[in-house]
Protein backbone atom coordinates (compact mmCIF):
# COMPACT_ATOMS: atom_id res chain seq x y z
CA UNK A 1 0.00 0.00 0.00
CA UNK A 2 1.47 3.33 -1.03
CA UNK A 3 1.86 6.28 1.30
CA UNK A 4 -0.30 8.33 -1.05
CA UNK A 5 -3.23 5.97 -0.66
CA UNK A 6 -2.83 5.89 3.10
CA UNK A 7 -3.07 9.68 3.22
CA UNK A 8 -6.13 9.75 0.98
CA UNK A 9 -8.22 7.45 3.17
CA UNK A 10 -9.68 8.75 6.40
CA UNK A 11 -10.84 7.50 9.75
CA UNK A 12 -14.58 6.96 9.56
CA UNK A 13 -15.08 7.80 13.22
CA UNK A 14 -13.23 11.11 13.06
CA UNK A 15 -14.79 12.10 9.76
CA UNK A 16 -18.35 11.45 10.81
CA UNK A 17 -17.95 12.92 14.28
CA UNK A 18 -16.43 16.09 12.88
CA UNK A 19 -19.41 16.84 10.69
CA UNK A 20 -22.28 15.59 12.82
CA UNK A 21 -23.16 19.17 13.75
CA UNK A 22 -23.88 19.97 10.10
CA UNK A 23 -27.30 18.38 10.23
CA UNK A 24 -29.44 15.38 11.08
CA UNK A 25 -30.13 12.18 9.21
CA UNK A 26 -30.53 12.47 5.45
CA UNK A 27 -33.99 12.48 3.92
CA UNK A 28 -35.20 9.44 1.99
CA UNK A 29 -35.74 10.08 -1.74
CA UNK A 30 -35.31 13.50 -3.38
CA UNK A 31 -36.41 16.45 -1.27
CA UNK A 32 -36.86 20.08 -2.24
CA UNK A 33 -37.04 21.49 -5.73
CA UNK A 34 -37.16 20.38 -8.40
CA UNK A 35 -39.27 17.36 -7.47
CA UNK A 36 -37.99 15.39 -10.46
CA UNK A 37 -34.31 15.50 -11.39
CA UNK A 38 -32.45 15.04 -14.67
CA UNK A 39 -30.49 12.10 -13.25
CA UNK A 40 -32.62 9.64 -11.30
CA UNK A 41 -30.75 6.85 -9.50
CA UNK A 42 -31.72 3.71 -7.58
CA UNK A 43 -30.07 0.70 -5.99
CA UNK A 44 -27.59 0.11 -3.16
CA UNK A 45 -28.58 0.55 0.47
CA UNK A 46 -24.92 1.09 1.38
CA UNK A 47 -24.54 4.24 -0.73
CA UNK A 48 -28.05 5.65 -0.58
CA UNK A 49 -27.15 8.06 2.23
CA UNK A 50 -24.01 9.43 0.59
CA UNK A 51 -25.79 9.82 -2.75
CA UNK A 52 -28.69 11.60 -1.04
CA UNK A 53 -26.03 13.95 0.32
CA UNK A 54 -24.54 14.39 -3.15
CA UNK A 55 -28.02 15.09 -4.54
CA UNK A 56 -28.41 17.95 -2.07
CA UNK A 57 -24.89 19.31 -2.61
CA UNK A 58 -24.54 19.20 -6.40
CA UNK A 59 -26.19 21.84 -8.55
CA UNK A 60 -25.74 22.94 -12.13
CA UNK A 61 -26.63 26.60 -12.76
CA UNK A 62 -28.22 26.62 -9.31
CA UNK A 63 -30.48 23.61 -9.94
CA UNK A 64 -30.25 20.18 -8.33
CA UNK A 65 -29.79 17.51 -10.99
CA UNK A 66 -29.39 14.28 -8.97
CA UNK A 67 -32.37 12.38 -7.62
CA UNK A 68 -31.41 9.38 -5.46
CA UNK A 69 -34.16 7.00 -4.34
CA UNK A 70 -33.61 4.86 -1.24
CA UNK A 71 -33.55 1.07 -1.31
CA UNK A 72 -36.25 0.89 1.38
CA UNK A 73 -39.47 2.85 1.62
CA UNK A 74 -42.77 2.86 -0.25
CA UNK A 75 -43.42 -0.07 -2.56
CA UNK A 76 -43.21 2.15 -5.67
CA UNK A 77 -41.30 5.27 -6.65
CA UNK A 78 -42.04 7.89 -9.31
CA UNK A 79 -38.86 9.19 -10.87
CA UNK A 80 -40.19 11.54 -13.56
CA UNK A 81 -43.11 13.87 -14.15
CA UNK A 82 -45.97 11.82 -15.60
CA UNK A 83 -46.91 14.63 -17.99
CA UNK A 84 -43.58 14.35 -19.82
CA UNK A 85 -42.49 10.81 -18.94
CA UNK A 86 -45.53 8.59 -18.36
CA UNK A 87 -44.87 5.14 -16.95
CA UNK A 88 -42.08 6.12 -14.56
CA UNK A 89 -43.81 4.80 -11.47
CA UNK A 90 -41.85 1.60 -10.85
CA UNK A 91 -41.31 -0.92 -8.03
CA UNK A 92 -38.61 0.38 -5.68
CA UNK A 93 -35.30 -1.39 -6.40
CA UNK A 94 -34.03 -2.69 -3.05
CA UNK A 95 -30.40 -3.61 -3.77
CA UNK A 96 -27.39 -2.97 -5.99
CA UNK A 97 -28.41 -5.73 -8.39
CA UNK A 98 -32.02 -4.56 -8.54
CA UNK A 99 -30.85 -1.01 -9.16
CA UNK A 100 -28.63 -1.96 -12.08
CA UNK A 101 -31.41 -4.16 -13.47
CA UNK A 102 -33.81 -1.19 -13.30
CA UNK A 103 -31.26 0.92 -15.21
CA UNK A 104 -30.82 -1.80 -17.83
CA UNK A 105 -34.58 -2.13 -18.22
CA UNK A 106 -35.05 1.62 -18.54
CA UNK A 107 -32.35 1.82 -21.21
CA UNK A 108 -33.90 -1.07 -23.11
CA UNK A 109 -37.36 0.50 -22.97
CA UNK A 110 -36.06 3.97 -23.83
CA UNK A 111 -38.42 5.44 -21.24
CA UNK A 112 -35.89 7.76 -19.52
CA UNK A 113 -37.08 6.64 -16.06
CA UNK A 114 -33.67 5.75 -14.56
CA UNK A 115 -30.32 7.37 -15.44
CA UNK A 116 -27.90 5.73 -13.00
CA UNK A 117 -27.66 2.98 -10.42
CA UNK A 118 -25.88 2.80 -7.08
CA UNK A 119 -23.77 -0.32 -6.59
CA UNK A 120 -21.62 -1.38 -3.63
CA UNK A 121 -19.96 -4.11 -5.71
CA UNK A 122 -18.37 -4.35 -9.13
CA UNK A 123 -20.94 -6.57 -10.86
CA UNK A 124 -20.12 -5.50 -14.41
CA UNK A 125 -19.51 -9.09 -15.52
CA UNK A 126 -23.06 -10.09 -14.61
CA UNK A 127 -24.62 -7.63 -17.10
CA UNK A 128 -23.04 -8.58 -20.44
CA UNK A 129 -24.06 -6.44 -23.37
CA UNK A 130 -25.62 -3.76 -21.15
CA UNK A 131 -23.14 -1.03 -22.21
CA UNK A 132 -22.65 0.28 -18.68
CA UNK A 133 -19.69 1.85 -16.89
CA UNK A 134 -19.02 1.33 -13.18
CA UNK A 135 -17.51 4.57 -11.84
CA UNK A 136 -15.88 4.36 -8.38
CA UNK A 137 -16.45 7.37 -6.14
CA UNK A 138 -15.64 6.36 -2.54
CA UNK A 139 -14.03 3.64 -0.42
CA UNK A 140 -15.82 1.42 2.10
CA UNK A 141 -14.93 -1.69 4.08
CA UNK A 142 -17.03 -4.61 5.32
CA UNK A 143 -16.68 -6.53 8.56
CA UNK A 144 -19.11 -8.68 10.54
CA UNK A 145 -21.45 -7.71 13.36
CA UNK A 146 -22.86 -9.57 16.35
CA UNK A 147 -25.29 -8.44 19.01
CA UNK A 148 -24.00 -6.62 22.07
CA UNK A 149 -25.42 -9.43 24.25
CA UNK A 150 -23.83 -12.18 22.13
CA UNK A 151 -21.26 -14.72 23.26
CA UNK A 152 -20.03 -15.06 19.65
CA UNK A 153 -16.38 -14.07 19.37
CA UNK A 154 -15.88 -10.47 18.28
CA UNK A 155 -12.43 -11.37 16.98
CA UNK A 156 -12.51 -13.79 14.05
CA UNK A 157 -10.22 -14.42 11.11
CA UNK A 158 -11.30 -14.70 7.49
CA UNK A 159 -10.88 -18.49 7.70
CA UNK A 160 -13.04 -18.71 10.81
CA UNK A 161 -15.74 -16.49 9.32
CA UNK A 162 -15.70 -18.58 6.15
CA UNK A 163 -16.32 -21.71 8.22
CA UNK A 164 -19.35 -20.01 9.77
CA UNK A 165 -20.81 -19.23 6.35
CA UNK A 166 -20.12 -22.62 4.79
CA UNK A 167 -21.63 -24.25 7.90
CA UNK A 168 -18.51 -26.17 8.92
CA UNK A 169 -17.65 -24.25 12.11
CA UNK A 170 -18.22 -26.14 15.38
CA UNK A 171 -21.52 -25.05 16.87
CA UNK A 172 -23.07 -23.75 13.66
CA UNK A 173 -26.83 -23.65 14.14
CA UNK A 174 -26.49 -23.09 17.89
CA UNK A 175 -23.37 -21.04 18.69
CA UNK A 176 -23.49 -19.39 15.26
CA UNK A 177 -26.62 -18.47 13.31
CA UNK A 178 -25.31 -16.58 10.27
CA UNK A 179 -27.41 -14.14 8.27
CA UNK A 180 -26.98 -12.73 4.76
CA UNK A 181 -28.66 -9.80 3.03
CA UNK A 182 -31.03 -10.67 0.20
CA UNK A 183 -29.64 -12.00 -3.06
CA UNK A 184 -28.86 -9.01 -5.30
CA UNK A 185 -27.25 -7.10 -2.44
CA UNK A 186 -23.85 -5.71 -3.40
CA UNK A 187 -22.63 -6.16 0.17
CA UNK A 188 -23.63 -9.82 0.08
CA UNK A 189 -21.85 -10.37 -3.25
CA UNK A 190 -18.69 -8.63 -2.05
CA UNK A 191 -18.72 -10.42 1.32
CA UNK A 192 -19.09 -13.85 -0.27
CA UNK A 193 -16.32 -13.10 -2.77
CA UNK A 194 -14.05 -11.92 0.05
CA UNK A 195 -14.67 -15.18 1.92
CA UNK A 196 -13.91 -17.21 -1.19
CA UNK A 197 -17.48 -18.47 -1.42
CA UNK A 198 -19.80 -18.50 -4.43
CA UNK A 199 -22.73 -16.10 -4.16
CA UNK A 200 -25.81 -17.76 -5.62
CA UNK A 201 -29.53 -17.30 -5.13
CA UNK A 202 -29.78 -20.80 -3.62
CA UNK A 203 -26.86 -20.33 -1.22
CA UNK A 204 -29.05 -20.83 1.83
CA UNK A 205 -30.32 -24.09 0.35
CA UNK A 206 -26.76 -25.32 -0.11
CA UNK A 207 -25.85 -24.18 3.41
CA UNK A 208 -29.02 -24.35 5.54
CA UNK A 209 -27.36 -22.83 8.62
CA UNK A 210 -27.46 -19.46 6.77
CA UNK A 211 -30.63 -17.39 6.50
CA UNK A 212 -31.36 -14.50 4.14
CA UNK A 213 -34.98 -14.01 5.23
CA UNK A 214 -36.33 -12.81 8.54
CA UNK A 215 -38.79 -14.60 10.83
CA UNK A 216 -41.66 -13.33 8.64
CA UNK A 217 -39.97 -14.70 5.50
CA UNK A 218 -39.14 -11.22 4.22
CA UNK A 219 -35.75 -10.59 2.55
CA UNK A 220 -33.08 -9.26 4.89
CA UNK A 221 -31.94 -5.76 3.97
CA UNK A 222 -28.20 -5.09 4.16
CA UNK A 223 -26.67 -2.95 6.91
CA UNK A 224 -29.72 -3.31 9.16
CA UNK A 225 -28.79 -4.57 12.59
CA UNK A 226 -32.36 -4.97 13.79
CA UNK A 227 -32.49 -8.25 11.83
CA UNK A 228 -30.14 -9.72 14.43
CA UNK A 229 -32.86 -11.06 16.74
CA UNK A 230 -30.85 -13.95 18.23
CA UNK A 231 -27.62 -13.53 20.25
CA UNK A 232 -26.09 -16.21 17.98
CA UNK A 233 -26.67 -14.15 14.82
CA UNK A 234 -23.71 -13.01 12.69
CA UNK A 235 -24.03 -10.72 9.64
CA UNK A 236 -21.87 -8.64 7.27
CA UNK A 237 -22.01 -4.85 7.69
CA UNK A 238 -20.58 -1.80 5.94
CA UNK A 239 -18.26 0.11 8.29
CA UNK A 240 -19.21 3.43 6.66
CA UNK A 241 -22.92 2.69 7.03
CA UNK A 242 -22.49 1.65 10.66
CA UNK A 243 -20.64 4.82 11.58
CA UNK A 244 -23.14 6.99 9.71
CA UNK A 245 -25.97 5.31 11.61
CA UNK A 246 -24.55 5.51 15.13
CA UNK A 247 -23.59 9.17 14.63
CA UNK A 248 -27.03 10.06 13.28
CA UNK A 249 -25.97 11.10 9.78
CA UNK A 250 -28.43 8.55 8.33
CA UNK A 251 -31.38 6.83 10.01
CA UNK A 252 -30.07 4.51 12.74
CA UNK A 253 -31.08 0.88 12.20
CA UNK A 254 -28.08 -0.82 13.80
CA UNK A 255 -30.11 -1.98 16.83
CA UNK A 256 -27.91 -4.08 19.12
CA UNK A 257 -25.40 -4.85 16.38
CA UNK A 258 -21.73 -4.24 17.16
CA UNK A 259 -18.87 -4.09 14.67
CA UNK A 260 -16.42 -6.93 15.24
CA UNK A 261 -12.69 -7.25 14.66
CA UNK A 262 -11.71 -9.15 11.52
CA UNK A 263 -8.12 -10.36 11.25
CA UNK A 264 -7.09 -8.28 14.28
CA UNK A 265 -7.91 -4.99 12.50
CA UNK A 266 -9.81 -2.26 14.35
CA UNK A 267 -13.36 -2.26 12.91
CA UNK A 268 -14.23 1.28 13.98
CA UNK A 269 -11.78 2.87 11.56
CA UNK A 270 -12.15 2.73 7.80
CA UNK A 271 -8.55 2.52 6.67
CA UNK A 272 -6.23 0.97 4.15
CA UNK A 273 -5.60 -2.01 6.42
CA UNK A 274 -9.23 -3.15 6.47
CA UNK A 275 -9.35 -6.74 5.24
CA UNK A 276 -12.50 -6.41 3.16
CA UNK A 277 -11.92 -2.98 1.64
CA UNK A 278 -13.90 -2.06 -1.47
CA UNK A 279 -14.74 0.67 -3.91
CA UNK A 280 -18.37 1.71 -4.26
CA UNK A 281 -19.79 2.77 -7.62
CA UNK A 282 -22.27 4.75 -9.60
CA UNK A 283 -23.28 2.87 -12.75
CA UNK A 284 -24.12 4.89 -15.86
CA UNK A 285 -24.76 4.12 -19.53
CA UNK A 286 -21.38 4.15 -21.29
CA UNK A 287 -22.82 6.06 -24.24
CA UNK A 288 -23.82 8.96 -21.95
CA UNK A 289 -20.42 9.65 -20.39
CA UNK A 290 -19.72 12.60 -22.67
CA UNK A 291 -23.27 13.96 -22.51
CA UNK A 292 -24.37 16.66 -20.05
CA UNK A 293 -25.23 16.47 -17.23
CA UNK A 294 -23.67 12.97 -16.91
CA UNK A 295 -20.32 14.38 -18.06
CA UNK A 296 -20.33 17.02 -15.33
CA UNK A 297 -21.50 14.81 -12.46
CA UNK A 298 -19.87 11.36 -12.78
CA UNK A 299 -16.69 10.81 -14.87
CA UNK A 300 -13.22 12.10 -14.09
CA UNK A 301 -11.38 13.21 -10.97
CA UNK A 302 -12.71 16.73 -11.50
CA UNK A 303 -16.35 15.65 -11.65
CA UNK A 304 -18.91 17.14 -9.29
CA UNK A 305 -19.05 13.96 -7.20
CA UNK A 306 -15.28 13.57 -6.94
CA UNK A 307 -14.75 17.15 -5.84
CA UNK A 308 -17.35 16.91 -3.05
CA UNK A 309 -14.97 15.15 -0.67
CA UNK A 310 -16.75 16.79 2.26
CA UNK A 311 -19.84 14.71 1.47
CA UNK A 312 -17.77 11.53 1.14
CA UNK A 313 -16.21 11.91 4.59
CA UNK A 314 -19.44 13.13 6.19
CA UNK A 315 -21.00 9.76 5.45
CA UNK A 316 -18.05 7.80 6.84
CA UNK A 317 -16.47 6.75 3.54
CA UNK A 318 -12.85 7.11 2.46
CA UNK A 319 -11.60 9.22 -0.42
CA UNK A 320 -11.09 7.07 -3.54
CA UNK A 321 -7.77 7.68 -5.33
CA UNK A 322 -9.46 6.37 -8.50
CA UNK A 323 -12.62 8.46 -8.17
CA UNK A 324 -14.18 9.07 -11.57
CA UNK A 325 -12.29 6.28 -13.35
CA UNK A 326 -14.24 4.97 -16.36
CA UNK A 327 -12.27 1.82 -17.16
CA UNK A 328 -14.73 -0.70 -15.67
CA UNK A 329 -17.30 -1.52 -18.34
CA UNK A 330 -19.73 -4.34 -18.90
CA UNK A 331 -18.43 -7.00 -21.32
C-alpha positions in Angstrom: 0.0 0.0 0.0 1.5 3.3 -1.0 1.9 6.3 1.3 -0.3 8.3 -1.0 -3.2 6.0 -0.7 -2.8 5.9 3.1 -3.1 9.7 3.2 -6.1 9.8 1.0 -8.2 7.5 3.2 -9.7 8.7 6.4 -10.8 7.5 9.8 -14.6 7.0 9.6 -15.1 7.8 13.2 -13.2 11.1 13.1 -14.8 12.1 9.8 -18.4 11.4 10.8 -17.9 12.9 14.3 -16.4 16.1 12.9 -19.4 16.8 10.7 -22.3 15.6 12.8 -23.2 19.2 13.8 -23.9 20.0 10.1 -27.3 18.4 10.2 -29.4 15.4 11.1 -30.1 12.2 9.2 -30.5 12.5 5.4 -34.0 12.5 3.9 -35.2 9.4 2.0 -35.7 10.1 -1.7 -35.3 13.5 -3.4 -36.4 16.4 -1.3 -36.9 20.1 -2.2 -37.0 21.5 -5.7 -37.2 20.4 -8.4 -39.3 17.4 -7.5 -38.0 15.4 -10.5 -34.3 15.5 -11.4 -32.4 15.0 -14.7 -30.5 12.1 -13.3 -32.6 9.6 -11.3 -30.7 6.9 -9.5 -31.7 3.7 -7.6 -30.1 0.7 -6.0 -27.6 0.1 -3.2 -28.6 0.5 0.5 -24.9 1.1 1.4 -24.5 4.2 -0.7 -28.1 5.7 -0.6 -27.1 8.1 2.2 -24.0 9.4 0.6 -25.8 9.8 -2.7 -28.7 11.6 -1.0 -26.0 13.9 0.3 -24.5 14.4 -3.2 -28.0 15.1 -4.5 -28.4 18.0 -2.1 -24.9 19.3 -2.6 -24.5 19.2 -6.4 -26.2 21.8 -8.5 -25.7 22.9 -12.1 -26.6 26.6 -12.8 -28.2 26.6 -9.3 -30.5 23.6 -9.9 -30.2 20.2 -8.3 -29.8 17.5 -11.0 -29.4 14.3 -9.0 -32.4 12.4 -7.6 -31.4 9.4 -5.5 -34.2 7.0 -4.3 -33.6 4.9 -1.2 -33.5 1.1 -1.3 -36.2 0.9 1.4 -39.5 2.9 1.6 -42.8 2.9 -0.3 -43.4 -0.1 -2.6 -43.2 2.2 -5.7 -41.3 5.3 -6.7 -42.0 7.9 -9.3 -38.9 9.2 -10.9 -40.2 11.5 -13.6 -43.1 13.9 -14.1 -46.0 11.8 -15.6 -46.9 14.6 -18.0 -43.6 14.4 -19.8 -42.5 10.8 -18.9 -45.5 8.6 -18.4 -44.9 5.1 -17.0 -42.1 6.1 -14.6 -43.8 4.8 -11.5 -41.8 1.6 -10.9 -41.3 -0.9 -8.0 -38.6 0.4 -5.7 -35.3 -1.4 -6.4 -34.0 -2.7 -3.0 -30.4 -3.6 -3.8 -27.4 -3.0 -6.0 -28.4 -5.7 -8.4 -32.0 -4.6 -8.5 -30.9 -1.0 -9.2 -28.6 -2.0 -12.1 -31.4 -4.2 -13.5 -33.8 -1.2 -13.3 -31.3 0.9 -15.2 -30.8 -1.8 -17.8 -34.6 -2.1 -18.2 -35.0 1.6 -18.5 -32.4 1.8 -21.2 -33.9 -1.1 -23.1 -37.4 0.5 -23.0 -36.1 4.0 -23.8 -38.4 5.4 -21.2 -35.9 7.8 -19.5 -37.1 6.6 -16.1 -33.7 5.8 -14.6 -30.3 7.4 -15.4 -27.9 5.7 -13.0 -27.7 3.0 -10.4 -25.9 2.8 -7.1 -23.8 -0.3 -6.6 -21.6 -1.4 -3.6 -20.0 -4.1 -5.7 -18.4 -4.4 -9.1 -20.9 -6.6 -10.9 -20.1 -5.5 -14.4 -19.5 -9.1 -15.5 -23.1 -10.1 -14.6 -24.6 -7.6 -17.1 -23.0 -8.6 -20.4 -24.1 -6.4 -23.4 -25.6 -3.8 -21.2 -23.1 -1.0 -22.2 -22.7 0.3 -18.7 -19.7 1.9 -16.9 -19.0 1.3 -13.2 -17.5 4.6 -11.8 -15.9 4.4 -8.4 -16.4 7.4 -6.1 -15.6 6.4 -2.5 -14.0 3.6 -0.4 -15.8 1.4 2.1 -14.9 -1.7 4.1 -17.0 -4.6 5.3 -16.7 -6.5 8.6 -19.1 -8.7 10.5 -21.4 -7.7 13.4 -22.9 -9.6 16.3 -25.3 -8.4 19.0 -24.0 -6.6 22.1 -25.4 -9.4 24.2 -23.8 -12.2 22.1 -21.3 -14.7 23.3 -20.0 -15.1 19.7 -16.4 -14.1 19.4 -15.9 -10.5 18.3 -12.4 -11.4 17.0 -12.5 -13.8 14.1 -10.2 -14.4 11.1 -11.3 -14.7 7.5 -10.9 -18.5 7.7 -13.0 -18.7 10.8 -15.7 -16.5 9.3 -15.7 -18.6 6.1 -16.3 -21.7 8.2 -19.4 -20.0 9.8 -20.8 -19.2 6.3 -20.1 -22.6 4.8 -21.6 -24.2 7.9 -18.5 -26.2 8.9 -17.7 -24.2 12.1 -18.2 -26.1 15.4 -21.5 -25.1 16.9 -23.1 -23.7 13.7 -26.8 -23.7 14.1 -26.5 -23.1 17.9 -23.4 -21.0 18.7 -23.5 -19.4 15.3 -26.6 -18.5 13.3 -25.3 -16.6 10.3 -27.4 -14.1 8.3 -27.0 -12.7 4.8 -28.7 -9.8 3.0 -31.0 -10.7 0.2 -29.6 -12.0 -3.1 -28.9 -9.0 -5.3 -27.3 -7.1 -2.4 -23.8 -5.7 -3.4 -22.6 -6.2 0.2 -23.6 -9.8 0.1 -21.9 -10.4 -3.3 -18.7 -8.6 -2.0 -18.7 -10.4 1.3 -19.1 -13.9 -0.3 -16.3 -13.1 -2.8 -14.1 -11.9 0.1 -14.7 -15.2 1.9 -13.9 -17.2 -1.2 -17.5 -18.5 -1.4 -19.8 -18.5 -4.4 -22.7 -16.1 -4.2 -25.8 -17.8 -5.6 -29.5 -17.3 -5.1 -29.8 -20.8 -3.6 -26.9 -20.3 -1.2 -29.1 -20.8 1.8 -30.3 -24.1 0.3 -26.8 -25.3 -0.1 -25.9 -24.2 3.4 -29.0 -24.4 5.5 -27.4 -22.8 8.6 -27.5 -19.5 6.8 -30.6 -17.4 6.5 -31.4 -14.5 4.1 -35.0 -14.0 5.2 -36.3 -12.8 8.5 -38.8 -14.6 10.8 -41.7 -13.3 8.6 -40.0 -14.7 5.5 -39.1 -11.2 4.2 -35.8 -10.6 2.5 -33.1 -9.3 4.9 -31.9 -5.8 4.0 -28.2 -5.1 4.2 -26.7 -3.0 6.9 -29.7 -3.3 9.2 -28.8 -4.6 12.6 -32.4 -5.0 13.8 -32.5 -8.2 11.8 -30.1 -9.7 14.4 -32.9 -11.1 16.7 -30.8 -13.9 18.2 -27.6 -13.5 20.2 -26.1 -16.2 18.0 -26.7 -14.2 14.8 -23.7 -13.0 12.7 -24.0 -10.7 9.6 -21.9 -8.6 7.3 -22.0 -4.9 7.7 -20.6 -1.8 5.9 -18.3 0.1 8.3 -19.2 3.4 6.7 -22.9 2.7 7.0 -22.5 1.7 10.7 -20.6 4.8 11.6 -23.1 7.0 9.7 -26.0 5.3 11.6 -24.5 5.5 15.1 -23.6 9.2 14.6 -27.0 10.1 13.3 -26.0 11.1 9.8 -28.4 8.6 8.3 -31.4 6.8 10.0 -30.1 4.5 12.7 -31.1 0.9 12.2 -28.1 -0.8 13.8 -30.1 -2.0 16.8 -27.9 -4.1 19.1 -25.4 -4.9 16.4 -21.7 -4.2 17.2 -18.9 -4.1 14.7 -16.4 -6.9 15.2 -12.7 -7.3 14.7 -11.7 -9.1 11.5 -8.1 -10.4 11.2 -7.1 -8.3 14.3 -7.9 -5.0 12.5 -9.8 -2.3 14.3 -13.4 -2.3 12.9 -14.2 1.3 14.0 -11.8 2.9 11.6 -12.1 2.7 7.8 -8.6 2.5 6.7 -6.2 1.0 4.2 -5.6 -2.0 6.4 -9.2 -3.2 6.5 -9.4 -6.7 5.2 -12.5 -6.4 3.2 -11.9 -3.0 1.6 -13.9 -2.1 -1.5 -14.7 0.7 -3.9 -18.4 1.7 -4.3 -19.8 2.8 -7.6 -22.3 4.7 -9.6 -23.3 2.9 -12.7 -24.1 4.9 -15.9 -24.8 4.1 -19.5 -21.4 4.1 -21.3 -22.8 6.1 -24.2 -23.8 9.0 -22.0 -20.4 9.6 -20.4 -19.7 12.6 -22.7 -23.3 14.0 -22.5 -24.4 16.7 -20.0 -25.2 16.5 -17.2 -23.7 13.0 -16.9 -20.3 14.4 -18.1 -20.3 17.0 -15.3 -21.5 14.8 -12.5 -19.9 11.4 -12.8 -16.7 10.8 -14.9 -13.2 12.1 -14.1 -11.4 13.2 -11.0 -12.7 16.7 -11.5 -16.4 15.6 -11.7 -18.9 17.1 -9.3 -19.0 14.0 -7.2 -15.3 13.6 -6.9 -14.8 17.2 -5.8 -17.3 16.9 -3.0 -15.0 15.1 -0.7 -16.8 16.8 2.3 -19.8 14.7 1.5 -17.8 11.5 1.1 -16.2 11.9 4.6 -19.4 13.1 6.2 -21.0 9.8 5.4 -18.1 7.8 6.8 -16.5 6.7 3.5 -12.9 7.1 2.5 -11.6 9.2 -0.4 -11.1 7.1 -3.5 -7.8 7.7 -5.3 -9.5 6.4 -8.5 -12.6 8.5 -8.2 -14.2 9.1 -11.6 -12.3 6.3 -13.3 -14.2 5.0 -16.4 -12.3 1.8 -17.2 -14.7 -0.7 -15.7 -17.3 -1.5 -18.3 -19.7 -4.3 -18.9 -18.4 -7.0 -21.3 
